[in-house]
Amino acid sequence: MNSRKVVNLFLKTLAIGGLVGLIVSFFVNVNGSYTENLDPFNFFGLIGVMLFFIGHGLLYSAVSQTGFFAYLYVHRLGLSIFRSFWPIVQIVLIAFVVFDLIYFPYKNSEGDVSILWFILAAAALVIYGWIIAKIKAKETKKHAFIPALFFMVAITVVEWVPALRIGLIGSDFSLIMIITLLACNTYQLLILHRLNDSSNNKVKK
């Protein structure tokens, strides 16, 4: 994959992040930011709020891309160290991450939020990651399933850590962040093999 495609991937992922961040903010509407500028109508205030959430989306997209390239390095490193055991190691890591995603936020909530909500959040993430991993495996090879699931679950949670550490899970900004991360991670994961295939076809020609 040449530098032009890397830049193109970066810009498109950045655009997806900004767009998703903005769209999700319409539904989440943090602290009534939109309603405050709609009644009474404040054009410049409304534009400012939209730019604010686009900026958040761009920031989360940058986090997603950093995590994606880190994942590519970790995957190669894992293959060289663990070899045939690398898929098993990834499954164990996924299990630890899912447990942490449930236990630590629940502990930080000090019982104010039912553990059921944290279990449902973790389950939703795993189910979504499972679906995307199935698509990845179908479009490439069967053994791509576990690495794809590892990326969509474990790496996404690692990228989400800043929100989890300050107790933002379930908050408006946390929802914007996780949805934006998932959108960007999904795009990068599913587009990578297409970019590689197109590059290989050009080399063969």
C-alpha angles and dihedrals in degrees: 000000000000128000093259091060092046091054090045090051091049094050095045092048089048090052092049090051093051093045095047092046090054096045094048090049089061089063098035094042097188111229090341092292093158098041091052090060096040097055100069096015113245111180098188092042090052092049089049092053091048092050089048093057093041086055090053090050091051090050093051089047090056089051089050093051092048089052092047095055090043088053092052089054094044091049092054091044091049092051092051094047105035098023109179091007093060094094090053091048090052092051090051091049091050090053092051092048093050090049091050090047089059103034106043099045089047090050091049090051088061091219095305090117123047115249087231090075092054091048091050091049092051092045091051090052093049093047092050091046090048091054094049091045090052090052091048092050092047092052095044125011135323094245089060089074099083096044089048092049090047091053096045094047112024099033093042091053091049088052088049092052096101089061093044094050094056093044098252097136108130092016124119096256091046090056092049090049098048095045091048091047092050093049093050094043091049092051094048094046096049097041097048098079091045090055091047092047092051090049092050092049091053091050091051091051 
